[in-house]
């Protein structure tokens, strides 16, 4: 059972960036909707980030459809793919969103994943922010199939194939034992964001099945359907919840065409 939301990379209008034809988040404005930060030059450290979505009528958008239990999903990541944060801002009545993030010096990309009321699908808008201070860019990690988070390990099975749907299964263990009691987080047992290295083209995927559908187990494996729009290197970030804490496992994966092509 695949997600039918706009985050499902296997369906939807290819022009929205969610159909695998091209990733989202490469433009600050799409279909008349524009992401505006309160400031695009920011200090380093913990801070409140404020922003608005300006609609086609020139006014801040104040009506959204809920997707995965939230009106808006915000992703912040530094251009070198470090510092990933998936957070959920709060909105006031004037359409101003705010959320706490922690930023290190360097160039950041801020993504807003939204479904404005009256629009026919989800949009991912992206904007750059410059964070002051001494920037120490990190090299892209090599291909990684296992992420270690304290006493947890997450192993990735499957391959990204350019232009084709492929299953990726992420298996969670703790102290070497399978985790079979993952907690639902935003209506799923895991959330996977993939960013294309080089331009941070954004792919938001969700697992096959959902908690409570009688066929999806709460671990240890979480399976996603993914489509890489092109060959290249991708950074993958899995958010999962266990023992009442959300953790993020990070991977590097290269999408290459199969030999038989």
N, C-alpha and C positions, 0 to 999 in steps of 0.2 A: 504494500500500500504506500503510494508516494504522496507526499504533501501536495495539496492542490493550490497552495498559496503562491504568490508571485515570487517567493524565494526559491521555488523549485526550478533548478536550472534546466530541467528537461522540457519545460513547457513555456507557454507565454509568448508574447509578441517579441520577435527577435530584435526589434528596435528599442526595446526597453532596457536591454542589457541583462535580462534574466533568462533569455532563451538559449544561451550558449553561443549566439552569433558574435556578441561582443560583451565584455564585462561592463558593469555599471560603475558609477563613482568617478568616471574620468572627466565629467563636466560639472561645473558649479550650478548650471541651469539646464533644465530639461522640461519640455512640454509646458513652458511658461512658469515653472516653479524654480525658485532660486534660493540657494542657501546663503545666508548672510551672517557672518560672525560679528559679535559685538566689537571685537578687536582681532586683527590678523597678525599683530606683533604682540607676543605674550611673554611674561616672565617664566623662568624655570620654577619648578616645584609644584606642590599641591595648590589648586586654585579652582574657583568656580568659572566654568566656561558658559557664556551666554550666546544665544543665537536665535534667529528667526528663519522661518520659511516664508518667503514672499510669493504669493500666488499670482496667477495670470491677471488679476484685477489690480495688482500693485499693492495689495493689502496683506498683512500677515495672516497666514492660514491658522484658523482656530478650530477646524473640524477635520478629524482624521478617522479612518477606519482602523480598528485594532487588528494588529497582525502579531501572532505569537504573544498574546496577552499584553502587548504594549502598543501605544500610538506611534512611538518612534524609537528606533534602535540607533544608538550612536556608537561608531567605532572610531577610536583615535589610535594612530600608529605612526611612528617616526618613519621617515622615508627609507631608512636602512632596514626596515621591518622590525625594529625593536620597540619595546614599550607598549605592545598591544593592549588596548582596553575596550571592552564591550560594556557600555553603560546605558542607563535609561533615565534620561532627563525628565524633569517635571516642567509643566507648561502653566503659565499664568493666563488669565482671561484675555490678555492682549496679544497672545501668541508668542510671547517671549519664553524660550526654553532655557533652563539652566541645569548644570550638572557638575559634580566635582570630578576633576581629573588630576593626574600628576604627570607633568611634562618635563622632559629633560632637554637641554639645549640642542638645537638642530631644527631641521625642517620637518614639519608634521603634516599628515593628511588626515582631515576630519571628514568622516562619512555620515550622512543622515539617511537612514533607510525608512521610507514613509509610504503611506497610502492615503493621500489626501481625499477627503470625501468629495464625490463628484468626478474623480479621476478613475479611469478604467483599470488601473493596476498600480503595483508598487513602483517606486522610483528610488534610486540610490544617487544622491547628489554628493559631490566631494569638493572640498576647498582646502587650500594650503594655509598653514599658519607657521610663522617663524618664531622660534623660541630662543630668547637671547641667552648668551653664555658661550663657554668654550665647548665646541662640538667635537666629539670623538666618535666619528662614524665607525660602526662595527661591520666587518665583512659578513657577507651572506653565509649562514651555516651551510655545510655540505648536506647532501641527501641524508635524511635521518628518518628511520623507521620506528624508533623507540624514543619516547620522551619520558624522562624521569622527574617526578615531582615529590621530593621527600621519599616516603615509603610507597608511593604510587608509581606505577609504570603504565604507559599507554603505548600499545603497538599498533602500527598502521599496516593493513594488508590491502592490496589492490594497486592499480596504476591509473594515473590520469592519461587519457588518450585524446589528442586534439580532435575536437568536433564530434566526439562520440560519447554516449552515456556509459559510465563505468561505475561499478560498485566499489566503494571504499569502506572497509570495516575497521573500526577502531576498538581495540580490546583493552579493558581496564583491569589491572591487577593491583593488589595491595599486599606487600610483603610476599610477593610471589603467588598469592592465591587469587582466583577470579573474584571480582566484585559483582555480586548478583543482586544488590539492593541499591542501585543508582536511584537518585531522587529526581522526579520530574522538575525541570527547570524551564520556565517559559513554555510549558506545554509539550516538552520533549525531553528525552533522556540525554540529549546532547545537541549542541549547536556548533556548526563548523563554518568558519569563514575562510575563504581562500583568496589570496592576493597575488597577482602576477608581479613577479620581481621586475623592476625596470620602470613600470608606470603605475604600479599598485592598482591595476584594474581589479575590480571587486566582484567576487562571486559569493553569494550567501546561500548556503545549502542547508537542508534539514533532513533528518533521518527518515528512512522508510518506516512507516508505522508510527504509533504514538502511544503514550501511556494509557492504559485502560481499554485498548482495542481488542483485548483477549488473545492477540497473537504476537505482541511485542514484549520480549522479556526485558526486565530492568538491569541489563548487563549479563555477562561481562562485555558482550560485543554490541556496538552501535553501528548500523550500516547506513551509509548515505549514497544517494545517487548524485554523481557529479559529471559535469561536462567541462573540460578545459577548452576555451575558445580557440586557442592556438598552442603550438609547441612553445616550450619555454620552461622557466623555473617558477614554481609557486611556493608561497609560504602558507601553511595551513595552521589554523588555530582552533582547537577544540575546547569549548566550555562544557564542563559537566559538573554535576552537584552530587556530593556524597558527604555524609555526616554533617549536613547543614552548611557546607561550605562549597562555593563555586571555585573550581580550579581550571587553569588553562594550560593545555598541552600544545606544544608547538612542533611543527614538522617542516622539512623542506622536501619538495617532490618535483621531479622533472617530468614534464609531459613530452613524450616523444611518439612519433607515429609508429605503429606496429611494423615489424619487418616485412610482413606479407603485403603491405601497401606499396 
